[in-house]
């Protein structure tokens, strides 16, 4: 189960980073801020999903 939890957090980081890059390109936001904010949001979402899966 630990491997699945780590992969959920990792996928959250990847998707968050990519979405941060896309959003920063669309709204002319500084690139590095988009990456950092997207990574944080993706990490939190991945962590939330993995914690919910563990509680089941």
mmCIF file of the N, C-alpha and C atoms, coordinates in Angstrom:
data_MODEL
# 
_entry.id   MODEL 
# 
loop_
_atom_site.group_PDB 
_atom_site.id 
_atom_site.type_symbol 
_atom_site.label_atom_id 
_atom_site.label_alt_id 
_atom_site.label_comp_id 
_atom_site.label_asym_id 
_atom_site.label_entity_id 
_atom_site.label_seq_id 
_atom_site.pdbx_PDB_ins_code 
_atom_site.Cartn_x 
_atom_site.Cartn_y 
_atom_site.Cartn_z 
_atom_site.occupancy 
_atom_site.B_iso_or_equiv 
_atom_site.pdbx_formal_charge 
_atom_site.auth_seq_id 
_atom_site.auth_comp_id 
_atom_site.auth_asym_id 
_atom_site.auth_atom_id 
_atom_site.pdbx_PDB_model_num 
ATOM 1   N N  . UNK A 1 1  ? 0.820   -1.195 0.000   1.00 0.00 ? 1  UNK A N  1 
ATOM 2   C CA . UNK A 1 1  ? 0.000   0.000  0.000   1.00 0.00 ? 1  UNK A CA 1 
ATOM 3   C C  . UNK A 1 1  ? 0.861   1.254  0.000   1.00 0.00 ? 1  UNK A C  1 
ATOM 4   N N  . UNK A 1 2  ? 2.040   1.160  0.570   1.00 0.00 ? 2  UNK A N  1 
ATOM 5   C CA . UNK A 1 2  ? 2.932   2.309  0.625   1.00 0.00 ? 2  UNK A CA 1 
ATOM 6   C C  . UNK A 1 2  ? 3.360   2.745  -0.769  1.00 0.00 ? 2  UNK A C  1 
ATOM 7   N N  . UNK A 1 3  ? 3.563   1.767  -1.661  1.00 0.00 ? 3  UNK A N  1 
ATOM 8   C CA . UNK A 1 3  ? 3.956   2.110  -3.024  1.00 0.00 ? 3  UNK A CA 1 
ATOM 9   C C  . UNK A 1 3  ? 2.849   2.881  -3.726  1.00 0.00 ? 3  UNK A C  1 
ATOM 10  N N  . UNK A 1 4  ? 1.603   2.485  -3.522  1.00 0.00 ? 4  UNK A N  1 
ATOM 11  C CA . UNK A 1 4  ? 0.490   3.179  -4.151  1.00 0.00 ? 4  UNK A CA 1 
ATOM 12  C C  . UNK A 1 4  ? 0.382   4.594  -3.612  1.00 0.00 ? 4  UNK A C  1 
ATOM 13  N N  . UNK A 1 5  ? 0.592   4.756  -2.318  1.00 0.00 ? 5  UNK A N  1 
ATOM 14  C CA . UNK A 1 5  ? 0.511   6.080  -1.706  1.00 0.00 ? 5  UNK A CA 1 
ATOM 15  C C  . UNK A 1 5  ? 1.589   6.991  -2.276  1.00 0.00 ? 5  UNK A C  1 
ATOM 16  N N  . UNK A 1 6  ? 2.802   6.484  -2.394  1.00 0.00 ? 6  UNK A N  1 
ATOM 17  C CA . UNK A 1 6  ? 3.886   7.281  -2.957  1.00 0.00 ? 6  UNK A CA 1 
ATOM 18  C C  . UNK A 1 6  ? 3.613   7.635  -4.410  1.00 0.00 ? 6  UNK A C  1 
ATOM 19  N N  . UNK A 1 7  ? 3.035   6.712  -5.161  1.00 0.00 ? 7  UNK A N  1 
ATOM 20  C CA . UNK A 1 7  ? 2.762   7.010  -6.559  1.00 0.00 ? 7  UNK A CA 1 
ATOM 21  C C  . UNK A 1 7  ? 1.634   8.024  -6.698  1.00 0.00 ? 7  UNK A C  1 
ATOM 22  N N  . UNK A 1 8  ? 0.663   8.015  -5.792  1.00 0.00 ? 8  UNK A N  1 
ATOM 23  C CA . UNK A 1 8  ? -0.405  9.019  -5.844  1.00 0.00 ? 8  UNK A CA 1 
ATOM 24  C C  . UNK A 1 8  ? 0.158   10.405 -5.581  1.00 0.00 ? 8  UNK A C  1 
ATOM 25  N N  . UNK A 1 9  ? 1.052   10.509 -4.620  1.00 0.00 ? 9  UNK A N  1 
ATOM 26  C CA . UNK A 1 9  ? 1.670   11.800 -4.328  1.00 0.00 ? 9  UNK A CA 1 
ATOM 27  C C  . UNK A 1 9  ? 2.556   12.228 -5.496  1.00 0.00 ? 9  UNK A C  1 
ATOM 28  N N  . UNK A 1 10 ? 3.290   11.289 -6.074  1.00 0.00 ? 10 UNK A N  1 
ATOM 29  C CA . UNK A 1 10 ? 4.145   11.602 -7.219  1.00 0.00 ? 10 UNK A CA 1 
ATOM 30  C C  . UNK A 1 10 ? 3.352   12.047 -8.432  1.00 0.00 ? 10 UNK A C  1 
ATOM 31  N N  . UNK A 1 11 ? 2.254   11.350 -8.705  1.00 0.00 ? 11 UNK A N  1 
ATOM 32  C CA . UNK A 1 11 ? 1.405   11.759 -9.824  1.00 0.00 ? 11 UNK A CA 1 
ATOM 33  C C  . UNK A 1 11 ? 0.779   13.119 -9.569  1.00 0.00 ? 11 UNK A C  1 
ATOM 34  N N  . UNK A 1 12 ? 0.415   13.386 -8.318  1.00 0.00 ? 12 UNK A N  1 
ATOM 35  C CA . UNK A 1 12 ? -0.107  14.707 -7.982  1.00 0.00 ? 12 UNK A CA 1 
ATOM 36  C C  . UNK A 1 12 ? 0.915   15.791 -8.233  1.00 0.00 ? 12 UNK A C  1 
ATOM 37  N N  . UNK A 1 13 ? 2.165   15.516 -7.885  1.00 0.00 ? 13 UNK A N  1 
ATOM 38  C CA . UNK A 1 13 ? 3.234   16.483 -8.149  1.00 0.00 ? 13 UNK A CA 1 
ATOM 39  C C  . UNK A 1 13 ? 3.415   16.725 -9.643  1.00 0.00 ? 13 UNK A C  1 
ATOM 40  N N  . UNK A 1 14 ? 3.402   15.655 -10.419 1.00 0.00 ? 14 UNK A N  1 
ATOM 41  C CA . UNK A 1 14 ? 3.601   15.789 -11.863 1.00 0.00 ? 14 UNK A CA 1 
ATOM 42  C C  . UNK A 1 14 ? 2.458   16.573 -12.495 1.00 0.00 ? 14 UNK A C  1 
ATOM 43  N N  . UNK A 1 15 ? 1.217   16.179 -12.209 1.00 0.00 ? 15 UNK A N  1 
ATOM 44  C CA . UNK A 1 15 ? 0.080   16.875 -12.799 1.00 0.00 ? 15 UNK A CA 1 
ATOM 45  C C  . UNK A 1 15 ? -0.022  18.311 -12.295 1.00 0.00 ? 15 UNK A C  1 
ATOM 46  N N  . UNK A 1 16 ? 0.302   18.533 -11.037 1.00 0.00 ? 16 UNK A N  1 
ATOM 47  C CA . UNK A 1 16 ? 0.289   19.892 -10.505 1.00 0.00 ? 16 UNK A CA 1 
ATOM 48  C C  . UNK A 1 16 ? 1.328   20.772 -11.158 1.00 0.00 ? 16 UNK A C  1 
ATOM 49  N N  . UNK A 1 17 ? 2.510   20.221 -11.377 1.00 0.00 ? 17 UNK A N  1 
ATOM 50  C CA . UNK A 1 17 ? 3.573   20.983 -12.028 1.00 0.00 ? 17 UNK A CA 1 
ATOM 51  C C  . UNK A 1 17 ? 3.204   21.324 -13.462 1.00 0.00 ? 17 UNK A C  1 
ATOM 52  N N  . UNK A 1 18 ? 2.682   20.348 -14.186 1.00 0.00 ? 18 UNK A N  1 
ATOM 53  C CA . UNK A 1 18 ? 2.286   20.586 -15.575 1.00 0.00 ? 18 UNK A CA 1 
ATOM 54  C C  . UNK A 1 18 ? 1.160   21.606 -15.644 1.00 0.00 ? 18 UNK A C  1 
ATOM 55  N N  . UNK A 1 19 ? 0.177   21.485 -14.766 1.00 0.00 ? 19 UNK A N  1 
ATOM 56  C CA . UNK A 1 19 ? -0.916  22.462 -14.786 1.00 0.00 ? 19 UNK A CA 1 
ATOM 57  C C  . UNK A 1 19 ? -0.413  23.847 -14.394 1.00 0.00 ? 19 UNK A C  1 
ATOM 58  N N  . UNK A 1 20 ? 0.544   23.922 -13.473 1.00 0.00 ? 20 UNK A N  1 
ATOM 59  C CA . UNK A 1 20 ? 1.131   25.217 -13.116 1.00 0.00 ? 20 UNK A CA 1 
ATOM 60  C C  . UNK A 1 20 ? 1.861   25.851 -14.281 1.00 0.00 ? 20 UNK A C  1 
ATOM 61  N N  . UNK A 1 21 ? 2.561   25.032 -15.071 1.00 0.00 ? 21 UNK A N  1 
ATOM 62  C CA . UNK A 1 21 ? 3.255   25.548 -16.251 1.00 0.00 ? 21 UNK A CA 1 
ATOM 63  C C  . UNK A 1 21 ? 2.252   26.064 -17.270 1.00 0.00 ? 21 UNK A C  1 
ATOM 64  N N  . UNK A 1 22 ? 1.207   25.288 -17.525 1.00 0.00 ? 22 UNK A N  1 
ATOM 65  C CA . UNK A 1 22 ? 0.198   25.690 -18.509 1.00 0.00 ? 22 UNK A CA 1 
ATOM 66  C C  . UNK A 1 22 ? -0.500  26.974 -18.074 1.00 0.00 ? 22 UNK A C  1 
ATOM 67  N N  . UNK A 1 23 ? -0.879  27.047 -16.808 1.00 0.00 ? 23 UNK A N  1 
ATOM 68  C CA . UNK A 1 23 ? -1.561  28.247 -16.316 1.00 0.00 ? 23 UNK A CA 1 
ATOM 69  C C  . UNK A 1 23 ? -0.642  29.458 -16.384 1.00 0.00 ? 23 UNK A C  1 
ATOM 70  N N  . UNK A 1 24 ? 0.636   29.279 -16.042 1.00 0.00 ? 24 UNK A N  1 
ATOM 71  C CA . UNK A 1 24 ? 1.557   30.410 -16.096 1.00 0.00 ? 24 UNK A CA 1 
ATOM 72  C C  . UNK A 1 24 ? 1.766   30.886 -17.528 1.00 0.00 ? 24 UNK A C  1 
ATOM 73  N N  . UNK A 1 25 ? 1.703   29.989 -18.490 1.00 0.00 ? 25 UNK A N  1 
ATOM 74  C CA . UNK A 1 25 ? 1.821   30.400 -19.887 1.00 0.00 ? 25 UNK A CA 1 
ATOM 75  C C  . UNK A 1 25 ? 0.555   31.092 -20.380 1.00 0.00 ? 25 UNK A C  1 
ATOM 76  N N  . UNK A 1 26 ? -0.596  30.649 -19.903 1.00 0.00 ? 26 UNK A N  1 
ATOM 77  C CA . UNK A 1 26 ? -1.855  31.224 -20.370 1.00 0.00 ? 26 UNK A CA 1 
ATOM 78  C C  . UNK A 1 26 ? -2.122  32.617 -19.809 1.00 0.00 ? 26 UNK A C  1 
ATOM 79  N N  . UNK A 1 27 ? -1.775  32.848 -18.554 1.00 0.00 ? 27 UNK A N  1 
ATOM 80  C CA . UNK A 1 27 ? -2.117  34.125 -17.921 1.00 0.00 ? 27 UNK A CA 1 
ATOM 81  C C  . UNK A 1 27 ? -0.903  35.032 -17.727 1.00 0.00 ? 27 UNK A C  1 
ATOM 82  N N  . UNK A 1 28 ? 0.206   34.707 -18.402 1.00 0.00 ? 28 UNK A N  1 
ATOM 83  C CA . UNK A 1 28 ? 1.419   35.522 -18.347 1.00 0.00 ? 28 UNK A CA 1 
ATOM 84  C C  . UNK A 1 28 ? 1.890   35.740 -16.914 1.00 0.00 ? 28 UNK A C  1 
ATOM 85  N N  . UNK A 1 29 ? 1.913   34.642 -16.177 1.00 0.00 ? 29 UNK A N  1 
ATOM 86  C CA . UNK A 1 29 ? 2.362   34.612 -14.787 1.00 0.00 ? 29 UNK A CA 1 
ATOM 87  C C  . UNK A 1 29 ? 3.817   34.160 -14.799 1.00 0.00 ? 29 UNK A C  1 
ATOM 88  N N  . UNK A 1 30 ? 4.658   34.615 -13.874 1.00 0.00 ? 30 UNK A N  1 
ATOM 89  C CA . UNK A 1 30 ? 6.047   34.142 -13.866 1.00 0.00 ? 30 UNK A CA 1 
ATOM 90  C C  . UNK A 1 30 ? 6.119   32.613 -13.812 1.00 0.00 ? 30 UNK A C  1 
ATOM 91  N N  . UNK A 1 31 ? 6.957   32.064 -14.649 1.00 0.00 ? 31 UNK A N  1 
ATOM 92  C CA . UNK A 1 31 ? 7.048   30.622 -14.864 1.00 0.00 ? 31 UNK A CA 1 
ATOM 93  C C  . UNK A 1 31 ? 7.351   29.857 -13.578 1.00 0.00 ? 31 UNK A C  1 
ATOM 94  N N  . UNK A 1 32 ? 8.308   30.318 -12.805 1.00 0.00 ? 32 UNK A N  1 
ATOM 95  C CA . UNK A 1 32 ? 8.730   29.590 -11.605 1.00 0.00 ? 32 UNK A CA 1 
ATOM 96  C C  . UNK A 1 32 ? 7.623   29.566 -10.553 1.00 0.00 ? 32 UNK A C  1 
ATOM 97  N N  . UNK A 1 33 ? 6.859   30.652 -10.457 1.00 0.00 ? 33 UNK A N  1 
ATOM 98  C CA . UNK A 1 33 ? 5.758   30.674 -9.492  1.00 0.00 ? 33 UNK A CA 1 
ATOM 99  C C  . UNK A 1 33 ? 4.674   29.679 -9.885  1.00 0.00 ? 33 UNK A C  1 
ATOM 100 N N  . UNK A 1 34 ? 4.416   29.550 -11.175 1.00 0.00 ? 34 UNK A N  1 
ATOM 101 C CA . UNK A 1 34 ? 3.436   28.572 -11.640 1.00 0.00 ? 34 UNK A CA 1 
ATOM 102 C C  . UNK A 1 34 ? 3.855   27.152 -11.308 1.00 0.00 ? 34 UNK A C  1 
ATOM 103 N N  . UNK A 1 35 ? 5.146   26.864 -11.472 1.00 0.00 ? 35 UNK A N  1 
ATOM 104 C CA . UNK A 1 35 ? 5.649   25.525 -11.155 1.00 0.00 ? 35 UNK A CA 1 
ATOM 105 C C  . UNK A 1 35 ? 5.525   25.246 -9.663  1.00 0.00 ? 35 UNK A C  1 
ATOM 106 N N  . UNK A 1 36 ? 5.942   26.210 -8.842  1.00 0.00 ? 36 UNK A N  1 
ATOM 107 C CA . UNK A 1 36 ? 5.917   26.006 -7.387  1.00 0.00 ? 36 UNK A CA 1 
ATOM 108 C C  . UNK A 1 36 ? 4.488   25.872 -6.875  1.00 0.00 ? 36 UNK A C  1 
ATOM 109 N N  . UNK A 1 37 ? 3.618   26.764 -7.284  1.00 0.00 ? 37 UNK A N  1 
ATOM 110 C CA . UNK A 1 37 ? 2.224   26.721 -6.820  1.00 0.00 ? 37 UNK A CA 1 
ATOM 111 C C  . UNK A 1 37 ? 1.539   25.445 -7.316  1.00 0.00 ? 37 UNK A C  1 
ATOM 112 N N  . UNK A 1 38 ? 1.762   25.084 -8.571  1.00 0.00 ? 38 UNK A N  1 
ATOM 113 C CA . UNK A 1 38 ? 1.178   23.853 -9.104  1.00 0.00 ? 38 UNK A CA 1 
ATOM 114 C C  . UNK A 1 38 ? 1.682   22.615 -8.388  1.00 0.00 ? 38 UNK A C  1 
ATOM 115 N N  . UNK A 1 39 ? 2.963   22.601 -8.052  1.00 0.00 ? 39 UNK A N  1 
ATOM 116 C CA . UNK A 1 39 ? 3.524   21.459 -7.327  1.00 0.00 ? 39 UNK A CA 1 
ATOM 117 C C  . UNK A 1 39 ? 2.931   21.330 -5.938  1.00 0.00 ? 39 UNK A C  1 
ATOM 118 N N  . UNK A 1 40 ? 2.774   22.446 -5.264  1.00 0.00 ? 40 UNK A N  1 
ATOM 119 C CA . UNK A 1 40 ? 2.190   22.416 -3.916  1.00 0.00 ? 40 UNK A CA 1 
ATOM 120 C C  . UNK A 1 40 ? 0.755   21.914 -3.969  1.00 0.00 ? 40 UNK A C  1 
ATOM 121 N N  . UNK A 1 41 ? -0.020  22.445 -4.897  1.00 0.00 ? 41 UNK A N  1 
ATOM 122 C CA . UNK A 1 41 ? -1.418  22.024 -5.020  1.00 0.00 ? 41 UNK A CA 1 
ATOM 123 C C  . UNK A 1 41 ? -1.496  20.541 -5.399  1.00 0.00 ? 41 UNK A C  1 
ATOM 124 N N  . UNK A 1 42 ? -0.661  20.103 -6.332  1.00 0.00 ? 42 UNK A N  1 
ATOM 125 C CA . UNK A 1 42 ? -0.644  18.696 -6.729  1.00 0.00 ? 42 UNK A CA 1 
ATOM 126 C C  . UNK A 1 42 ? -0.232  17.775 -5.605  1.00 0.00 ? 42 UNK A C  1 
ATOM 127 N N  . UNK A 1 43 ? 0.737   18.201 -4.800  1.00 0.00 ? 43 UNK A N  1 
ATOM 128 C CA . UNK A 1 43 ? 1.174   17.398 -3.658  1.00 0.00 ? 43 UNK A CA 1 
ATOM 129 C C  . UNK A 1 43 ? 0.043   17.240 -2.648  1.00 0.00 ? 43 UNK A C  1 
ATOM 130 N N  . UNK A 1 44 ? -0.645  18.332 -2.368  1.00 0.00 ? 44 UNK A N  1 
ATOM 131 C CA . UNK A 1 44 ? -1.744  18.283 -1.396  1.00 0.00 ? 44 UNK A CA 1 
ATOM 132 C C  . UNK A 1 44 ? -2.863  17.379 -1.903  1.00 0.00 ? 44 UNK A C  1 
ATOM 133 N N  . UNK A 1 45 ? -3.201  17.483 -3.177  1.00 0.00 ? 45 UNK A N  1 
ATOM 134 C CA . UNK A 1 45 ? -4.256  16.636 -3.741  1.00 0.00 ? 45 UNK A CA 1 
ATOM 135 C C  . UNK A 1 45 ? -3.840  15.165 -3.711  1.00 0.00 ? 45 UNK A C  1 
ATOM 136 N N  . UNK A 1 46 ? -2.600  14.869 -4.100  1.00 0.00 ? 46 UNK A N  1 
ATOM 137 C CA . UNK A 1 46 ? -2.109  13.490 -4.059  1.00 0.00 ? 46 UNK A CA 1 
ATOM 138 C C  . UNK A 1 46 ? -2.079  12.932 -2.652  1.00 0.00 ? 46 UNK A C  1 
ATOM 139 N N  . UNK A 1 47 ? -1.672  13.759 -1.693  1.00 0.00 ? 47 UNK A N  1 
ATOM 140 C CA . UNK A 1 47 ? -1.643  13.332 -0.299  1.00 0.00 ? 47 UNK A CA 1 
ATOM 141 C C  . UNK A 1 47 ? -3.055  13.070 0.215   1.00 0.00 ? 47 UNK A C  1 
ATOM 142 N N  . UNK A 1 48 ? -3.995  13.925 -0.150  1.00 0.00 ? 48 UNK A N  1 
ATOM 143 C CA . UNK A 1 48 ? -5.388  13.753 0.257   1.00 0.00 ? 48 UNK A CA 1 
ATOM 144 C C  . UNK A 1 48 ? -5.958  12.444 -0.296  1.00 0.00 ? 48 UNK A C  1 
ATOM 145 N N  . UNK A 1 49 ? -5.679  12.163 -1.559  1.00 0.00 ? 49 UNK A N  1 
ATOM 146 C CA . UNK A 1 49 ? -6.172  10.926 -2.172  1.00 0.00 ? 49 UNK A CA 1 
ATOM 147 C C  . UNK A 1 49 ? -5.569  9.706  -1.490  1.00 0.00 ? 49 UNK A C  1 
ATOM 148 N N  . UNK A 1 50 ? -4.274  9.756  -1.207  1.00 0.00 ? 50 UNK A N  1 
ATOM 149 C CA . UNK A 1 50 ? -3.634  8.598  -0.583  1.00 0.00 ? 50 UNK A CA 1 
ATOM 150 C C  . UNK A 1 50 ? -4.098  8.395  0.855   1.00 0.00 ? 50 UNK A C  1 
ATOM 151 N N  . UNK A 1 51 ? -4.347  9.461  1.580   1.00 0.00 ? 51 UNK A N  1 
ATOM 152 C CA . UNK A 1 51 ? -4.848  9.324  2.956   1.00 0.00 ? 51 UNK A CA 1 
ATOM 153 C C  . UNK A 1 51 ? -6.264  8.759  2.950   1.00 0.00 ? 51 UNK A C  1 
ATOM 154 N N  . UNK A 1 52 ? -7.088  9.213  2.012   1.00 0.00 ? 52 UNK A N  1 
ATOM 155 C CA . UNK A 1 52 ? -8.444  8.660  1.911   1.00 0.00 ? 52 UNK A CA 1 
ATOM 156 C C  . UNK A 1 52 ? -8.411  7.183  1.568   1.00 0.00 ? 52 UNK A C  1 
ATOM 157 N N  . UNK A 1 53 ? -7.475  6.776  0.716   1.00 0.00 ? 53 UNK A N  1 
ATOM 158 C CA . UNK A 1 53 ? -7.378  5.365  0.337   1.00 0.00 ? 53 UNK A CA 1 
ATOM 159 C C  . UNK A 1 53 ? -6.915  4.514  1.514   1.00 0.00 ? 53 UNK A C  1 
ATOM 160 N N  . UNK A 1 54 ? -6.066  5.054  2.361   1.00 0.00 ? 54 UNK A N  1 
ATOM 161 C CA . UNK A 1 54 ? -5.581  4.305  3.519   1.00 0.00 ? 54 UNK A CA 1 
ATOM 162 C C  . UNK A 1 54 ? -6.696  4.113  4.543   1.00 0.00 ? 54 UNK A C  1 
ATOM 163 N N  . UNK A 1 55 ? -7.557  5.099  4.706   1.00 0.00 ? 55 UNK A N  1 
ATOM 164 C CA . UNK A 1 55 ? -8.626  5.020  5.709   1.00 0.00 ? 55 UNK A CA 1 
ATOM 165 C C  . UNK A 1 55 ? -9.694  4.003  5.339   1.00 0.00 ? 55 UNK A C  1 
ATOM 166 N N  . UNK A 1 56 ? -9.778  3.594  4.081   1.00 0.00 ? 56 UNK A N  1 
ATOM 167 C CA . UNK A 1 56 ? -10.804 2.629  3.667   1.00 0.00 ? 56 UNK A CA 1 
ATOM 168 C C  . UNK A 1 56 ? -10.495 1.265  4.143   1.00 0.00 ? 56 UNK A C  1 
# 
